[in-house]
Structure formats: C-alpha cells, structure tokens
Amino acid sequence: MISSVRGIVLGVAGTTAVIEVGGVGLSVSVTPQHALSLRVGAEATVRTALIVREDDLSLFGFVDTDELAVFDLLRGVTGVGPKSAMGVLAAMTPGQVATAVATEDDSAFRKVSGIGPKTAKLIVLSLAGKMQVAPTAAQNAPVAKATVSDSVLVALVGLGWSERVAAQAVDEALAGASADQTATVPALLRLALTQLGPQQTAGSAAR
C-alpha cells in the first residue's frame, strides 16, 4: 500500500500530476484544486490511496489525511467508485461532506456529476456516524463558484493556454456574467473561451 509520496513535480495536466520518487515518475490523480496548487519543479508531499484492479493500478492523491479519510469512506458506499469519490472531493471540502452527512442533506451530493439521487441518499445513510472530520458552516455559493472557476482554469491550461492568460479569461468571464452563467463548468468554460476570442488559438496564447 502506498500511503504517501514525496518528490519533484515533473508535470501537471488536468487532474493528473506526475511526481518523481526515487527516479520513477508516478502518475497521481488529484482534484482540480489540488492540481492548481502543485508547481512543476517544486517538491510536493501527497497523501495517496492505491487502487488495485485486475488490469490496472491507480494512484489517487490528496492534500491531507482528512481528504484521504473521506475518500476511503465514500468508496465504501455501494455505487461510489474512486472517480465518483474524487468528484465529491472536487466539489466539497471534507468539512462540507461532514456537514451534509450530519444534516442529512443529500442534495449536496446530487450536485456532483455522476452521483444520482439514490446514491446521494445512500452516501448520507452510509456515512452517518462514521465521519471523523468536523462539520463546517455551509457556504455553498462561494465554494461552488471557486470550484467551477478552478475546474475551468485547469481545462483551459489543459487546452494549451498559459495559466496567466487562462486566469485572466476566467476572471473576466466571472465579472461580466450572472450567477446562473457561472454555476456550471460548461457554462463558464464557454464564457471564458469567448473572452479569449475566436481568432486566438491556444498555441499562440501559450507562446
């Protein structure tokens, strides 16, 4: 079991980071927010969970032990796989997950892509009494907006724009749009691409 890795970040693309440990580059799946915090060439320490399947070995990375603990609990819920668990952590902090479970608010989980109504209710029932993370006050709108903007920024960088150019486009899109227009990744991504302009390509912007 690989419980953590520490090494130099060789690259970050989307939600995948490559960290060199002992001369070996390990591919680690992380949340969009975590990906943005990693810097190529800098050392990083990442808590990890190794998922072993018959035809695949996947390493998932987390900022701290709270995220890892919530990930493990979510995977124990019927119908929730590693990718869906990461989707929850991309949309909610461990404290917010604990709050949703404590208040039996399954609607918080229904907002996560890939989590249906039945699975959302099952998450609340299955995690009741198991959360070791302290609940936090619900601040759904600010957290959702930050999560959406972070995801769009990662998507634009993955398409080839520099982080500086992508961040400026996201900020301009957020400034000139309504709450509904910035509530989802596809909607905000379209606005950000409009800000970048139809004549500007990712390749030219990156240079």
C-alpha positions as CSV (number, residue, x, y, z in Angstrom):
1,M,0.0,0.0,0.0
2,I,1.4,3.4,-1.0
3,S,0.1,5.8,1.6
4,S,2.1,8.9,0.6
5,V,4.6,10.1,-2.0
6,R,7.2,12.9,-1.8
7,G,9.2,14.2,-4.7
8,I,9.6,16.7,-7.5
9,V,6.6,17.5,-9.6
10,L,7.5,16.7,-13.2
11,G,4.2,17.8,-14.8
12,V,0.6,18.6,-14.2
13,A,-2.1,18.1,-16.9
14,G,-5.7,18.5,-16.0
15,T,-6.2,16.4,-12.8
16,T,-3.1,14.2,-13.3
17,A,0.2,15.0,-11.7
18,V,3.5,13.2,-12.3
19,I,5.7,13.1,-9.2
20,E,9.2,11.7,-9.4
21,V,10.0,9.4,-6.5
22,G,13.4,7.7,-6.5
23,G,13.9,8.3,-10.2
24,V,10.4,6.9,-11.1
25,G,7.6,9.2,-12.3
26,L,4.4,8.3,-10.6
27,S,1.1,9.3,-12.2
28,V,-1.3,10.6,-9.5
29,S,-4.9,11.6,-9.9
30,V,-5.9,14.7,-7.9
31,T,-8.7,17.2,-7.7
32,P,-8.7,20.3,-9.9
33,Q,-8.0,22.5,-6.8
34,H,-5.1,20.2,-5.8
35,A,-3.7,20.3,-9.3
36,L,-3.6,24.1,-9.3
37,S,-1.6,24.1,-6.1
38,L,1.2,21.9,-7.5
39,R,4.1,23.6,-9.2
40,V,6.3,21.9,-11.8
41,G,9.9,21.7,-10.5
42,A,8.9,22.0,-6.9
43,E,8.8,19.3,-4.2
44,A,5.4,18.1,-3.1
45,T,4.1,15.7,-0.5
46,V,0.9,14.0,-1.3
47,R,-1.2,11.5,0.7
48,T,-2.2,8.7,-1.5
49,A,-4.5,5.7,-2.0
50,L,-3.5,2.9,-4.3
51,I,-6.5,1.2,-6.0
52,V,-5.6,-2.2,-7.3
53,R,-7.7,-3.9,-10.0
54,E,-7.1,-6.9,-12.2
55,D,-5.9,-4.9,-15.1
56,D,-5.0,-1.5,-13.5
57,L,-3.1,0.1,-10.7
58,S,-4.3,3.7,-10.0
59,L,-2.8,6.2,-7.5
60,F,-5.1,8.9,-6.1
61,G,-3.6,11.9,-4.3
62,F,-4.9,14.2,-1.5
63,V,-3.9,17.4,0.2
64,D,-4.2,15.9,3.7
65,T,-5.4,12.9,5.8
66,D,-8.9,14.4,6.0
67,E,-9.4,14.2,2.3
68,L,-7.9,10.7,2.2
69,A,-10.2,9.6,5.0
70,V,-13.3,10.9,3.3
71,F,-12.2,9.3,0.0
72,D,-11.9,5.9,1.7
73,L,-15.4,6.3,3.4
74,L,-17.0,7.3,0.1
75,R,-15.5,4.3,-1.7
76,G,-17.2,2.1,0.9
77,V,-20.6,3.2,-0.3
78,T,-22.3,1.0,-2.8
79,G,-22.3,2.6,-6.3
80,V,-19.4,5.0,-5.5
81,G,-16.1,4.3,-7.2
82,P,-12.8,6.1,-6.9
83,K,-13.7,8.6,-9.7
84,S,-17.0,9.5,-8.2
85,A,-15.4,9.8,-4.8
86,M,-12.8,12.2,-6.3
87,G,-15.7,14.1,-7.9
88,V,-17.3,14.7,-4.5
89,L,-13.9,16.0,-3.1
90,A,-13.6,18.3,-6.2
91,A,-16.9,19.9,-5.3
92,M,-16.9,19.7,-1.5
93,T,-14.3,20.0,1.3
94,P,-14.2,17.2,3.9
95,G,-15.9,19.6,6.4
96,Q,-18.7,20.2,3.9
97,V,-19.1,16.5,3.4
98,A,-19.4,16.1,7.1
99,T,-21.9,18.9,7.3
100,A,-24.1,17.3,4.6
101,V,-24.0,13.9,6.3
102,A,-24.8,15.4,9.7
103,T,-27.7,17.4,8.4
104,E,-28.9,14.6,6.1
105,D,-28.6,17.0,3.1
106,D,-28.3,14.5,0.2
107,S,-28.9,17.4,-2.2
108,A,-25.3,18.5,-1.7
109,F,-24.2,15.2,-3.2
110,R,-26.7,15.2,-6.1
111,K,-24.9,18.3,-7.4
112,V,-21.8,16.2,-8.1
113,S,-21.5,14.8,-11.6
114,G,-22.1,11.1,-11.6
115,I,-23.9,11.0,-8.3
116,G,-27.7,10.2,-8.7
117,P,-30.5,10.7,-6.2
118,K,-30.4,7.2,-4.9
119,T,-26.6,7.2,-4.5
120,A,-26.7,10.6,-2.8
121,K,-29.2,9.3,-0.2
122,L,-27.1,6.1,0.3
123,I,-24.0,8.3,0.9
124,V,-25.7,10.1,3.7
125,L,-27.1,6.9,5.3
126,S,-23.8,5.0,5.0
127,L,-21.5,7.8,6.3
128,A,-23.8,8.7,9.3
129,G,-21.8,8.2,12.5
130,K,-18.6,7.5,10.6
131,M,-17.3,11.0,9.9
132,Q,-14.2,11.9,11.9
133,V,-14.0,15.3,10.2
134,A,-15.6,18.3,11.9
135,P,-18.6,19.8,10.0
136,T,-18.2,23.3,8.6
137,A,-20.7,26.1,8.1
138,A,-22.4,25.7,4.7
139,Q,-21.2,28.3,2.2
140,N,-22.5,26.7,-0.9
141,A,-22.5,29.6,-3.4
142,P,-18.9,30.8,-2.8
143,V,-17.5,27.3,-2.7
144,A,-19.3,26.2,-5.8
145,K,-18.1,29.3,-7.7
146,A,-14.5,28.7,-6.6
147,T,-14.7,25.0,-7.6
148,V,-16.2,25.8,-11.0
149,S,-13.7,28.5,-11.8
150,D,-10.8,26.2,-10.7
151,S,-12.1,23.5,-12.9
152,V,-12.4,25.8,-15.9
153,L,-8.9,27.2,-15.3
154,V,-7.5,23.6,-15.3
155,A,-9.4,22.9,-18.5
156,L,-8.1,25.9,-20.3
157,V,-4.5,25.2,-19.2
158,G,-5.0,21.6,-20.5
159,L,-6.1,23.0,-23.8
160,G,-2.8,24.9,-24.1
161,W,-3.3,28.4,-22.8
162,S,-0.9,29.6,-20.2
163,E,-2.1,29.8,-16.6
164,R,-1.8,33.6,-16.7
165,V,-3.9,34.0,-19.8
166,A,-6.4,31.4,-18.7
167,A,-6.8,33.0,-15.2
168,Q,-7.5,36.4,-16.8
169,A,-10.1,35.0,-19.1
170,V,-11.9,33.3,-16.2
171,D,-11.8,36.5,-14.1
172,E,-13.3,38.5,-17.0
173,A,-16.0,35.9,-17.5
174,L,-16.9,35.9,-13.8
175,A,-17.0,39.7,-13.7
176,G,-19.4,40.0,-16.6
177,A,-21.8,37.1,-16.1
178,S,-24.8,36.2,-14.0
179,A,-24.8,33.6,-11.2
180,D,-26.6,31.1,-13.4
181,Q,-24.0,31.6,-16.2
182,T,-21.1,30.8,-13.8
183,A,-22.8,27.9,-11.9
184,T,-21.5,25.1,-14.0
185,V,-18.2,24.2,-15.6
186,P,-19.5,24.0,-19.3
187,A,-21.3,27.4,-19.0
188,L,-18.3,29.2,-17.5
189,L,-15.9,27.5,-19.9
190,R,-17.9,28.8,-22.9
191,L,-17.8,32.3,-21.5
192,A,-14.0,32.1,-20.8
193,L,-13.4,30.8,-24.4
194,T,-15.4,33.8,-25.6
195,Q,-13.2,36.1,-23.6
196,L,-10.1,34.5,-25.2
197,G,-11.5,35.5,-28.6
198,P,-12.4,33.4,-31.7
199,Q,-9.2,34.4,-33.5
200,Q,-6.8,33.5,-30.7
201,T,-5.6,29.9,-30.6
202,A,-4.3,28.1,-27.5
203,G,-0.9,27.5,-29.1
204,S,-0.4,31.2,-29.9
205,A,-1.6,32.2,-26.5
206,A,0.8,29.9,-24.7
207,R,3.7,31.4,-26.6
